[in-house]
Amino acid sequence: MKKINLYLFRSFIGPFLASLFIVLFILLMQFLWKYIDDLIGKGLTIAQVGELMMYSIARFVPLALPIAVLISSVMVLGKHGEDNELAALQSSGISLLKVFKPLFIVIILISSFSYLFSNYVMPIANYKGGSLLYDIKKKKPSVNIKEGIFYNDIDGYSIKINSKESSDNILKEILIYDHTQNNGNKKVITAQSGKMEISQDEKYMELTLYNGNSYIEISDKEKNKKSNHRKISFEKNLIKFDLSSFDLKNSELLYKGHYAMLNNQQLIHSIDSLEKKLKEKKGLNRNRLYENYKYNNENELDTIVSLNFSNQKKVYETAINKLRILKSVSKSNADDINYKKSIIAKHKIEWHRKISLAFACIIMFMIGAPVGSIIRKGGFSIPLLVSIILFVIYYVISITGEKTAKDLSATPFEGMWIANIIFLPISILLIFLAVRNSKLPNLTNYITINK
């Protein structure tokens, strides 16, 4: 039996790793396609792109593991069924559940790894990757001055050139508007040619101008009758442009404390703190509302009766205005409370996500293994098709549940576990059918008969 277990393990681990690699690659390509516009033209180094891809892959691992488990289990058990190996084992007295047992132990280990990875590695990947992606989005495109078009991405300057040589360093017929003083187009620089270079510390772009003029409009106090501007001619002039807005900045502090950057222990602490603040907020709002109510003694006549019509009208208007203010304040407080509830719900969703995705590995195996033994088809074609259909259904249910939980229409537990709860009895039914050597209906024969 040990040899059989080892054989099953070896036959499973290869397709599992291959499936995991393919799924991670697809998810990474989807991520890059989504943010392609934010990445192109930013002058990113290979190291920066590699760092972003590394963090992105780490964020996809908990989602990719259940998919890989489903594909590999359908593929491996389908191949063993197609080769009649399962039938041979069953005929020798080994039940299908015993065949599943060594693979189930492997899945338990994968599920445990998924939880540990989600709890300790993914928060760091979300933290580092999220801040890096934010910096890249905010980073300005690399300096690329085109012929005949004003370039405005350098703060305080508008630059236009007539032509440039193939080396891109030599510029011809340069026009520069200097807006650094926030006085409009009062300073203009022209030059016949120029040379553009980046400083050694890469903090400045140095533009050396040759044979040009600088025109400065004179203010009203300095104006004279002869001229309203000052002209300065030069043979060589050096201008340094600050490129700090083109650099990546460290925005990690912006993401510190975000629920996606916390492990489950930190999430529990954060949830307790948020719930205490919510309780205090509700109590404060209740006390403020009660302060605005005054009750008259029942034994005394209402003083408004003794007032004339004009004063009664003023009292009514004052009361109505006060009610309107109370209504507005109450609505604002209710919105604030709902917002705090949604933040708490998102923290709880993140807490449940780590556990539910780990448990999904077990559910996917409990579905994939019997389906593979029932369809008895190996390779990538049929198992991959079946796996995609099953996981799409699972994923749609999961996303819908998460959305309802975020909208406070369902509890975080219900929203994040609904897919597992639905698929658990289905997996048990499939295992029961597989143990009884049942087969799925042959749709090809069904279509042929109807024709």
Secondary structure, 3 states (H helix, E strand, C coil): CHHHHHHHHHHHHHHHHHHHHHHHHHHHHHHHHHCHHHHCCCCCCHHHHHHHHHHHHHHHHHHHHHHHHHHHHHHHHHHHHHCCHHHHHHHCCCCHHHHHHHHHHHHHHHHHHHHHHHHHHHHHHHHHHHHHHHHHHHCCCCCCCCECCCECCCCCEEEEEEEECCCCCEEEEEEEEECCCCCCCCEEEEEEEEEEEECCCCCEEEEEEEEEEEEEECCCCCCCCCCCEEEEEEEEEEEEEECHHHCCCCCHHHHCCCHHHCCHHHHHHHHHHHHHHHHHHHHHHHHHHHHCCCCCCCCCCCHHHHCCHHHHHHHHHHHHHHHHHHHHHHHHHHHHHHHHHHHHHHHHHHHHHHHHHHHHHHHHHHHHHHHHHHHCCCCCHHHHHHHHHHHHHHHHHHHHHHHHHHCCCCCHHHHHHHHHHHHHHHHHHHHHHHHCCCCCCCHHHHHHHHC
